[in-house]
């Protein structure tokens, strides 16, 4: 199944389209920091790793733009803790 990652700037969220389904991370940009208050995936994607793949893309996007990440969402915070390669981006 194909996946497409995008930054929906109008909706203020990163999106991972997986077939017909979507995982997303809402964000606010503040002074070089991506504040992530909420991460969610359609029910059909839950348990399949889509939210984790989304977070990996969010980390890549933050790194590419030189931003830090402040994960307010419990899932995003736990994902960041479990991935030492992303620790340098924590705000």
Biopython code that builds the backbone (N, CA, C, O; Angstrom):
import numpy as np
from Bio.PDB.StructureBuilder import StructureBuilder

atoms = [
    (1, "UNK", "N", (0.848, -1.176, 0.000)),
    (1, "UNK", "CA", (0.000, 0.000, 0.000)),
    (1, "UNK", "C", (0.894, 1.239, 0.000)),
    (1, "UNK", "O", (1.885, 1.292, 0.728)),
    (2, "UNK", "N", (0.550, 2.214, -0.801)),
    (2, "UNK", "CA", (1.397, 3.404, -0.906)),
    (2, "UNK", "C", (1.133, 4.380, 0.241)),
    (2, "UNK", "O", (0.028, 4.455, 0.780)),
    (3, "UNK", "N", (2.174, 5.119, 0.593)),
    (3, "UNK", "CA", (2.100, 6.134, 1.643)),
    (3, "UNK", "C", (2.611, 7.452, 1.085)),
    (3, "UNK", "O", (3.548, 7.488, 0.287)),
    (4, "UNK", "N", (1.975, 8.535, 1.522)),
    (4, "UNK", "CA", (2.414, 9.869, 1.128)),
    (4, "UNK", "C", (2.412, 10.758, 2.360)),
    (4, "UNK", "O", (1.397, 10.878, 3.047)),
    (5, "UNK", "N", (3.558, 11.385, 2.640)),
    (5, "UNK", "CA", (3.682, 12.326, 3.758)),
    (5, "UNK", "C", (3.577, 13.734, 3.205)),
    (5, "UNK", "O", (4.135, 14.036, 2.150)),
    (6, "UNK", "N", (2.855, 14.608, 3.924)),
    (6, "UNK", "CA", (2.754, 15.995, 3.489)),
    (6, "UNK", "C", (2.571, 16.917, 4.689)),
    (6, "UNK", "O", (2.172, 16.488, 5.772)),
    (7, "UNK", "N", (2.872, 18.187, 4.466)),
    (7, "UNK", "CA", (2.653, 19.234, 5.454)),
    (7, "UNK", "C", (1.440, 20.023, 4.987)),
    (7, "UNK", "O", (1.538, 20.824, 4.057)),
    (8, "UNK", "N", (0.312, 19.804, 5.620)),
    (8, "UNK", "CA", (-0.910, 20.536, 5.298)),
    (8, "UNK", "C", (-0.835, 21.862, 6.052)),
    (8, "UNK", "O", (-1.348, 21.984, 7.164)),
    (9, "UNK", "N", (-0.198, 22.841, 5.440)),
    (9, "UNK", "CA", (0.046, 24.123, 6.117)),
    (9, "UNK", "C", (-1.248, 24.850, 6.454)),
    (9, "UNK", "O", (-1.337, 25.488, 7.503)),
    (10, "UNK", "N", (-2.252, 24.768, 5.583)),
    (10, "UNK", "CA", (-3.532, 25.413, 5.864)),
    (10, "UNK", "C", (-4.225, 24.771, 7.067)),
    (10, "UNK", "O", (-4.873, 25.461, 7.854)),
    (11, "UNK", "N", (-4.090, 23.469, 7.206)),
    (11, "UNK", "CA", (-4.702, 22.750, 8.322)),
    (11, "UNK", "C", (-3.826, 22.661, 9.551)),
    (11, "UNK", "O", (-4.253, 22.155, 10.589)),
    (12, "UNK", "N", (-2.585, 23.158, 9.440)),
    (12, "UNK", "CA", (-1.611, 23.121, 10.550)),
    (12, "UNK", "C", (-1.417, 21.697, 11.066)),
    (12, "UNK", "O", (-1.474, 21.433, 12.267)),
    (13, "UNK", "N", (-1.185, 20.783, 10.110)),
    (13, "UNK", "CA", (-0.921, 19.420, 10.526)),
    (13, "UNK", "C", (-0.116, 18.677, 9.463)),
    (13, "UNK", "O", (-0.243, 18.916, 8.262)),
    (14, "UNK", "N", (0.717, 17.768, 9.961)),
    (14, "UNK", "CA", (1.432, 16.848, 9.088)),
    (14, "UNK", "C", (0.504, 15.668, 8.852)),
    (14, "UNK", "O", (-0.228, 15.254, 9.751)),
    (15, "UNK", "N", (0.539, 15.134, 7.646)),
    (15, "UNK", "CA", (-0.360, 14.040, 7.307)),
    (15, "UNK", "C", (0.399, 12.902, 6.635)),
    (15, "UNK", "O", (1.306, 13.128, 5.834)),
    (16, "UNK", "N", (0.018, 11.695, 6.970)),
    (16, "UNK", "CA", (0.525, 10.503, 6.305)),
    (16, "UNK", "C", (-0.679, 9.788, 5.720)),
    (16, "UNK", "O", (-1.478, 9.196, 6.446)),
    (17, "UNK", "N", (-0.799, 9.847, 4.412)),
    (17, "UNK", "CA", (-1.888, 9.172, 3.704)),
    (17, "UNK", "C", (-1.438, 7.745, 3.420)),
    (17, "UNK", "O", (-0.416, 7.535, 2.767)),
    (18, "UNK", "N", (-2.189, 6.771, 3.904)),
    (18, "UNK", "CA", (-1.885, 5.355, 3.705)),
    (18, "UNK", "C", (-3.097, 4.756, 3.003)),
    (18, "UNK", "O", (-4.115, 4.475, 3.635)),
    (19, "UNK", "N", (-2.982, 4.565, 1.699)),
    (19, "UNK", "CA", (-4.143, 4.125, 0.938)),
    (19, "UNK", "C", (-5.241, 5.163, 1.071)),
    (19, "UNK", "O", (-5.043, 6.333, 0.743)),
    (20, "UNK", "N", (-6.391, 4.735, 1.550)),
    (20, "UNK", "CA", (-7.531, 5.642, 1.733)),
    (20, "UNK", "C", (-7.579, 6.260, 3.125)),
    (20, "UNK", "O", (-8.477, 7.047, 3.424)),
    (21, "UNK", "N", (-6.622, 5.910, 3.975)),
    (21, "UNK", "CA", (-6.676, 6.316, 5.375)),
    (21, "UNK", "C", (-5.586, 7.339, 5.710)),
    (21, "UNK", "O", (-4.616, 7.513, 4.973)),
    (22, "UNK", "N", (-5.784, 8.006, 6.847)),
    (22, "UNK", "CA", (-4.922, 9.118, 7.212)),
    (22, "UNK", "C", (-4.468, 9.027, 8.662)),
    (22, "UNK", "O", (-5.244, 8.682, 9.552)),
    (23, "UNK", "N", (-3.195, 9.345, 8.880)),
    (23, "UNK", "CA", (-2.656, 9.600, 10.221)),
    (23, "UNK", "C", (-2.186, 11.047, 10.195)),
    (23, "UNK", "O", (-1.681, 11.507, 9.170)),
    (24, "UNK", "N", (-2.338, 11.771, 11.292)),
    (24, "UNK", "CA", (-1.961, 13.177, 11.285)),
    (24, "UNK", "C", (-1.434, 13.624, 12.642)),
    (24, "UNK", "O", (-1.732, 13.044, 13.686)),
    (25, "UNK", "N", (-0.639, 14.682, 12.570)),
    (25, "UNK", "CA", (-0.094, 15.320, 13.770)),
    (25, "UNK", "C", (-0.373, 16.813, 13.656)),
    (25, "UNK", "O", (0.197, 17.491, 12.801)),
    (26, "UNK", "N", (-1.245, 17.323, 14.513)),
    (26, "UNK", "CA", (-1.508, 18.756, 14.544)),
    (26, "UNK", "C", (-0.252, 19.456, 15.056)),
    (26, "UNK", "O", (0.490, 18.897, 15.863)),
    (27, "UNK", "N", (-0.018, 20.670, 14.588)),
    (27, "UNK", "CA", (1.144, 21.415, 15.068)),
    (27, "UNK", "C", (0.881, 22.911, 15.087)),
    (27, "UNK", "O", (-0.026, 23.423, 14.432)),
    (28, "UNK", "N", (1.713, 23.587, 15.866)),
    (28, "UNK", "CA", (1.826, 25.053, 15.854)),
    (28, "UNK", "C", (3.301, 25.354, 15.746)),
    (28, "UNK", "O", (4.119, 24.693, 16.387)),
    (29, "UNK", "N", (3.644, 26.320, 14.964)),
    (29, "UNK", "CA", (5.045, 26.755, 14.858)),
    (29, "UNK", "C", (5.220, 27.999, 15.724)),
    (29, "UNK", "O", (4.510, 28.993, 15.570)),
    (30, "UNK", "N", (6.200, 27.914, 16.651)),
    (30, "UNK", "CA", (6.473, 29.047, 17.546)),
    (30, "UNK", "C", (7.965, 29.190, 17.742)),
    (30, "UNK", "O", (8.602, 28.319, 18.335)),
    (31, "UNK", "N", (8.527, 30.277, 17.251)),
    (31, "UNK", "CA", (9.931, 30.611, 17.502)),
    (31, "UNK", "C", (10.878, 29.435, 17.253)),
    (31, "UNK", "O", (11.703, 29.106, 18.106)),
    (32, "UNK", "N", (10.757, 28.807, 16.089)),
    (32, "UNK", "CA", (11.644, 27.711, 15.738)),
    (32, "UNK", "C", (11.319, 26.382, 16.398)),
    (32, "UNK", "O", (12.133, 25.459, 16.386)),
    (33, "UNK", "N", (10.117, 26.285, 16.979)),
    (33, "UNK", "CA", (9.695, 25.056, 17.651)),
    (33, "UNK", "C", (8.379, 24.578, 17.033)),
    (33, "UNK", "O", (7.445, 25.359, 16.852)),
    (34, "UNK", "N", (8.322, 23.285, 16.714)),
    (34, "UNK", "CA", (7.067, 22.654, 16.304)),
    (34, "UNK", "C", (6.412, 22.097, 17.557)),
    (34, "UNK", "O", (6.904, 21.133, 18.144)),
    (35, "UNK", "N", (5.315, 22.695, 17.963)),
    (35, "UNK", "CA", (4.564, 22.219, 19.121)),
    (35, "UNK", "C", (3.549, 21.214, 18.582)),
    (35, "UNK", "O", (2.730, 21.551, 17.728)),
    (36, "UNK", "N", (3.604, 19.974, 19.085)),
    (36, "UNK", "CA", (2.731, 18.893, 18.615)),
    (36, "UNK", "C", (1.719, 18.561, 19.724)),
    (36, "UNK", "O", (2.032, 17.791, 20.632)),
    (37, "UNK", "N", (0.499, 19.142, 19.656)),
    (37, "UNK", "CA", (-0.482, 18.889, 20.702)),
    (37, "UNK", "C", (-1.294, 17.607, 20.518)),
    (37, "UNK", "O", (-1.923, 17.131, 21.463)),
    (38, "UNK", "N", (-1.284, 17.037, 19.287)),
    (38, "UNK", "CA", (-2.167, 15.896, 19.054)),
    (38, "UNK", "C", (-1.688, 15.076, 17.865)),
    (38, "UNK", "O", (-1.362, 15.631, 16.815)),
    (39, "UNK", "N", (-1.645, 13.758, 18.027)),
    (39, "UNK", "CA", (-1.353, 12.813, 16.946)),
    (39, "UNK", "C", (-2.499, 11.804, 16.932)),
    (39, "UNK", "O", (-2.927, 11.322, 17.980)),
    (40, "UNK", "N", (-2.985, 11.495, 15.744)),
    (40, "UNK", "CA", (-4.097, 10.552, 15.628)),
    (40, "UNK", "C", (-3.988, 9.797, 14.314)),
    (40, "UNK", "O", (-3.366, 10.269, 13.362)),
    (41, "UNK", "N", (-4.599, 8.622, 14.273)),
    (41, "UNK", "CA", (-4.668, 7.820, 13.049)),
    (41, "UNK", "C", (-6.079, 7.283, 12.902)),
    (41, "UNK", "O", (-6.741, 6.972, 13.892)),
    (42, "UNK", "N", (-6.537, 7.177, 11.665)),
    (42, "UNK", "CA", (-7.825, 6.545, 11.415)),
    (42, "UNK", "C", (-7.823, 5.163, 12.066)),
    (42, "UNK", "O", (-6.777, 4.524, 12.180)),
    (43, "UNK", "N", (-8.985, 4.716, 12.486)),
    (43, "UNK", "CA", (-9.117, 3.420, 13.164)),
    (43, "UNK", "C", (-8.484, 2.289, 12.360)),
    (43, "UNK", "O", (-7.856, 1.400, 12.937)),
    (44, "UNK", "N", (-8.637, 2.308, 11.055)),
    (44, "UNK", "CA", (-8.111, 1.229, 10.205)),
    (44, "UNK", "C", (-6.586, 1.146, 10.249)),
    (44, "UNK", "O", (-6.016, 0.108, 9.911)),
    (45, "UNK", "N", (-5.917, 2.228, 10.662)),
    (45, "UNK", "CA", (-4.448, 2.258, 10.699)),
    (45, "UNK", "C", (-3.880, 1.932, 12.074)),
    (45, "UNK", "O", (-2.687, 1.657, 12.200)),
    (46, "UNK", "N", (-4.706, 1.960, 13.087)),
    (46, "UNK", "CA", (-4.207, 1.792, 14.459)),
    (46, "UNK", "C", (-3.627, 0.402, 14.658)),
    (46, "UNK", "O", (-4.202, -0.598, 14.227)),
    (47, "UNK", "N", (-2.487, 0.359, 15.312)),
    (47, "UNK", "CA", (-1.818, -0.904, 15.583)),
    (47, "UNK", "C", (-0.906, -1.367, 14.461)),
    (47, "UNK", "O", (-0.256, -2.407, 14.575)),
    (48, "UNK", "N", (-0.855, -0.604, 13.380)),
    (48, "UNK", "CA", (-0.036, -0.996, 12.236)),
    (48, "UNK", "C", (1.226, -0.176, 12.063)),
    (48, "UNK", "O", (1.952, -0.365, 11.087)),
    (49, "UNK", "N", (1.506, 0.733, 12.992)),
    (49, "UNK", "CA", (2.732, 1.515, 12.928)),
    (49, "UNK", "C", (2.656, 2.800, 12.133)),
    (49, "UNK", "O", (3.673, 3.472, 11.958)),
    (50, "UNK", "N", (1.472, 3.165, 11.643)),
    (50, "UNK", "CA", (1.354, 4.379, 10.823)),
    (50, "UNK", "C", (1.715, 5.637, 11.616)),
    (50, "UNK", "O", (2.400, 6.521, 11.099)),
    (51, "UNK", "N", (1.261, 5.721, 12.860)),
    (51, "UNK", "CA", (1.564, 6.911, 13.665)),
    (51, "UNK", "C", (3.070, 7.022, 13.919)),
    (51, "UNK", "O", (3.616, 8.125, 13.937)),
    (52, "UNK", "N", (3.730, 5.902, 14.113)),
    (52, "UNK", "CA", (5.178, 5.912, 14.294)),
    (52, "UNK", "C", (5.901, 6.357, 13.028)),
    (52, "UNK", "O", (6.860, 7.126, 13.098)),
    (53, "UNK", "N", (5.449, 5.879, 11.877)),
    (53, "UNK", "CA", (6.052, 6.317, 10.615)),
    (53, "UNK", "C", (5.795, 7.802, 10.388)),
    (53, "UNK", "O", (6.653, 8.515, 9.867)),
    (54, "UNK", "N", (4.610, 8.263, 10.783)),
    (54, "UNK", "CA", (4.297, 9.692, 10.700)),
    (54, "UNK", "C", (5.275, 10.487, 11.555)),
    (54, "UNK", "O", (5.821, 11.492, 11.100)),
    (55, "UNK", "N", (5.502, 10.045, 12.792)),
    (55, "UNK", "CA", (6.418, 10.763, 13.675)),
    (55, "UNK", "C", (7.841, 10.782, 13.121)),
    (55, "UNK", "O", (8.550, 11.776, 13.277)),
    (56, "UNK", "N", (8.260, 9.706, 12.483)),
    (56, "UNK", "CA", (9.587, 9.685, 11.862)),
    (56, "UNK", "C", (9.672, 10.759, 10.778)),
    (56, "UNK", "O", (10.700, 11.422, 10.639)),
    (57, "UNK", "N", (8.603, 10.931, 10.017)),
    (57, "UNK", "CA", (8.573, 11.981, 8.991)),
    (57, "UNK", "C", (8.561, 13.375, 9.627)),
    (57, "UNK", "O", (9.203, 14.298, 9.125)),
    (58, "UNK", "N", (7.833, 13.517, 10.725)),
    (58, "UNK", "CA", (7.799, 14.812, 11.430)),
    (58, "UNK", "C", (9.209, 15.180, 11.887)),
    (58, "UNK", "O", (9.629, 16.329, 11.746)),
    (59, "UNK", "N", (9.935, 14.213, 12.430)),
    (59, "UNK", "CA", (11.313, 14.449, 12.871)),
    (59, "UNK", "C", (12.180, 14.862, 11.682)),
    (59, "UNK", "O", (12.968, 15.802, 11.794)),
    (60, "UNK", "N", (12.049, 14.182, 10.561)),
    (60, "UNK", "CA", (12.813, 14.543, 9.362)),
    (60, "UNK", "C", (12.480, 15.960, 8.910)),
    (60, "UNK", "O", (13.376, 16.720, 8.542)),
    (61, "UNK", "N", (11.191, 16.323, 8.937)),
    (61, "UNK", "CA", (10.765, 17.666, 8.525)),
    (61, "UNK", "C", (11.339, 18.721, 9.467)),
    (61, "UNK", "O", (11.829, 19.756, 9.016)),
    (62, "UNK", "N", (11.280, 18.460, 10.772)),
    (62, "UNK", "CA", (11.820, 19.411, 11.753)),
    (62, "UNK", "C", (13.317, 19.582, 11.550)),
    (62, "UNK", "O", (13.834, 20.699, 11.584)),
    (63, "UNK", "N", (14.000, 18.482, 11.342)),
    (63, "UNK", "CA", (15.452, 18.550, 11.137)),
    (63, "UNK", "C", (15.783, 19.348, 9.868)),
    (63, "UNK", "O", (16.710, 20.158, 9.868)),
    (64, "UNK", "N", (15.029, 19.118, 8.797)),
    (64, "UNK", "CA", (15.267, 19.805, 7.524)),
    (64, "UNK", "C", (15.055, 21.306, 7.639)),
    (64, "UNK", "O", (15.748, 22.081, 6.980)),
    (65, "UNK", "N", (14.104, 21.726, 8.471)),
    (65, "UNK", "CA", (13.840, 23.164, 8.599)),
    (65, "UNK", "C", (14.572, 23.795, 9.775)),
    (65, "UNK", "O", (14.463, 24.999, 10.006)),
    (66, "UNK", "N", (15.315, 22.985, 10.515)),
    (66, "UNK", "CA", (16.080, 23.518, 11.641)),
    (66, "UNK", "C", (15.233, 23.829, 12.862)),
    (66, "UNK", "O", (15.582, 24.706, 13.653)),
    (67, "UNK", "N", (14.126, 23.120, 13.023)),
    (67, "UNK", "CA", (13.227, 23.343, 14.156)),
    (67, "UNK", "C", (13.450, 22.307, 15.248)),
    (67, "UNK", "O", (13.983, 21.224, 15.004)),
    (68, "UNK", "N", (13.033, 22.661, 16.444)),
    (68, "UNK", "CA", (12.962, 21.728, 17.558)),
    (68, "UNK", "C", (11.519, 21.241, 17.649)),
    (68, "UNK", "O", (10.637, 21.776, 16.976)),
    (69, "UNK", "N", (11.277, 20.229, 18.478)),
    (69, "UNK", "CA", (9.937, 19.678, 18.652)),
    (69, "UNK", "C", (9.568, 19.697, 20.130)),
    (69, "UNK", "O", (10.349, 19.270, 20.981)),
    (70, "UNK", "N", (8.375, 20.193, 20.423)),
    (70, "UNK", "CA", (7.835, 20.128, 21.783)),
    (70, "UNK", "C", (6.582, 19.239, 21.713)),
    (70, "UNK", "O", (5.515, 19.712, 21.322)),
    (71, "UNK", "N", (6.703, 17.963, 22.085)),
    (71, "UNK", "CA", (5.569, 17.050, 21.995)),
    (71, "UNK", "C", (4.651, 17.160, 23.213)),
    (71, "UNK", "O", (5.002, 16.688, 24.295)),
    (72, "UNK", "N", (3.505, 17.766, 23.052)),
    (72, "UNK", "CA", (2.532, 17.859, 24.143)),
    (72, "UNK", "C", (1.647, 16.618, 24.189)),
    (72, "UNK", "O", (1.161, 16.234, 25.253)),
    (73, "UNK", "N", (1.447, 16.008, 23.059)),
    (73, "UNK", "CA", (0.652, 14.784, 22.944)),
    (73, "UNK", "C", (1.403, 13.635, 23.613)),
    (73, "UNK", "O", (2.610, 13.484, 23.424)),
    (74, "UNK", "N", (0.691, 12.834, 24.388)),
    (74, "UNK", "CA", (1.315, 11.706, 25.071)),
    (74, "UNK", "C", (1.971, 10.732, 24.105)),
    (74, "UNK", "O", (3.061, 10.229, 24.377)),
    (75, "UNK", "N", (1.318, 10.460, 22.980)),
    (75, "UNK", "CA", (1.900, 9.532, 22.008)),
    (75, "UNK", "C", (3.187, 10.113, 21.432)),
    (75, "UNK", "O", (4.200, 9.418, 21.359)),
    (76, "UNK", "N", (3.158, 11.373, 21.025)),
    (76, "UNK", "CA", (4.345, 12.004, 20.433)),
    (76, "UNK", "C", (5.491, 12.043, 21.436)),
    (76, "UNK", "O", (6.641, 11.794, 21.073)),
    (77, "UNK", "N", (5.190, 12.352, 22.694)),
    (77, "UNK", "CA", (6.233, 12.399, 23.727)),
    (77, "UNK", "C", (6.839, 11.009, 23.942)),
    (77, "UNK", "O", (8.056, 10.877, 24.063)),
    (78, "UNK", "N", (5.996, 9.977, 23.989)),
    (78, "UNK", "CA", (6.496, 8.613, 24.179)),
    (78, "UNK", "C", (7.338, 8.179, 22.982)),
    (78, "UNK", "O", (8.371, 7.531, 23.150)),
    (79, "UNK", "N", (6.899, 8.533, 21.777)),
    (79, "UNK", "CA", (7.655, 8.175, 20.577)),
    (79, "UNK", "C", (9.040, 8.828, 20.619)),
    (79, "UNK", "O", (10.044, 8.185, 20.312)),
    (80, "UNK", "N", (9.085, 10.094, 20.996)),
    (80, "UNK", "CA", (10.362, 10.807, 21.068)),
    (80, "UNK", "C", (11.278, 10.165, 22.109)),
    (80, "UNK", "O", (12.482, 10.053, 21.878)),
    (81, "UNK", "N", (10.731, 9.743, 23.245)),
    (81, "UNK", "CA", (11.543, 9.090, 24.292)),
    (81, "UNK", "C", (12.120, 7.773, 23.796)),
    (81, "UNK", "O", (13.246, 7.422, 24.149)),
    (82, "UNK", "N", (11.364, 7.037, 22.981)),
    (82, "UNK", "CA", (11.800, 5.723, 22.502)),
    (82, "UNK", "C", (12.786, 5.799, 21.343)),
    (82, "UNK", "O", (13.341, 4.776, 20.943)),
    (83, "UNK", "N", (13.014, 6.982, 20.801)),
    (83, "UNK", "CA", (13.882, 7.118, 19.629)),
    (83, "UNK", "C", (15.047, 8.065, 19.931)),
    (83, "UNK", "O", (14.926, 9.279, 19.762)),
    (84, "UNK", "N", (16.161, 7.509, 20.374)),
    (84, "UNK", "CA", (17.310, 8.342, 20.751)),
    (84, "UNK", "C", (17.824, 9.204, 19.602)),
    (84, "UNK", "O", (18.409, 10.260, 19.843)),
    (85, "UNK", "N", (17.618, 8.779, 18.370)),
    (85, "UNK", "CA", (18.076, 9.573, 17.226)),
    (85, "UNK", "C", (17.303, 10.888, 17.090)),
    (85, "UNK", "O", (17.708, 11.766, 16.329)),
    (86, "UNK", "N", (16.195, 11.028, 17.823)),
    (86, "UNK", "CA", (15.398, 12.251, 17.756)),
    (86, "UNK", "C", (15.594, 13.149, 18.978)),
    (86, "UNK", "O", (15.062, 14.259, 19.016)),
    (87, "UNK", "N", (16.352, 12.685, 19.981)),
    (87, "UNK", "CA", (16.496, 13.407, 21.243)),
    (87, "UNK", "C", (17.067, 14.814, 21.069)),
    (87, "UNK", "O", (16.727, 15.719, 21.831)),
    (88, "UNK", "N", (17.923, 15.001, 20.083)),
    (88, "UNK", "CA", (18.540, 16.312, 19.889)),
    (88, "UNK", "C", (17.525, 17.366, 19.425)),
    (88, "UNK", "O", (17.828, 18.559, 19.433)),
    (89, "UNK", "N", (16.335, 16.938, 19.027)),
    (89, "UNK", "CA", (15.321, 17.879, 18.544)),
    (89, "UNK", "C", (14.323, 18.290, 19.614)),
    (89, "UNK", "O", (13.481, 19.156, 19.377)),
    (90, "UNK", "N", (14.408, 17.676, 20.788)),
    (90, "UNK", "CA", (13.471, 18.043, 21.850)),
    (90, "UNK", "C", (13.685, 19.477, 22.316)),
    (90, "UNK", "O", (14.808, 19.904, 22.585)),
    (91, "UNK", "N", (12.588, 20.199, 22.401)),
    (91, "UNK", "CA", (12.654, 21.599, 22.865)),
    (91, "UNK", "C", (12.389, 21.647, 24.354)),
    (91, "UNK", "O", (12.397, 22.726, 24.948)),
]
sb = StructureBuilder()
sb.init_structure("model")
sb.init_model(0)
sb.init_chain("A")
sb.init_seg("    ")
for serial, (resi, resn, name, xyz) in enumerate(atoms, 1):
    if name == "N":
        sb.init_residue(resn, " ", resi, " ")
    sb.init_atom(name, np.array(xyz, "f"), 0.0, 1.0, " ", f" {name:<3s}", serial, name[0])
structure = sb.get_structure()
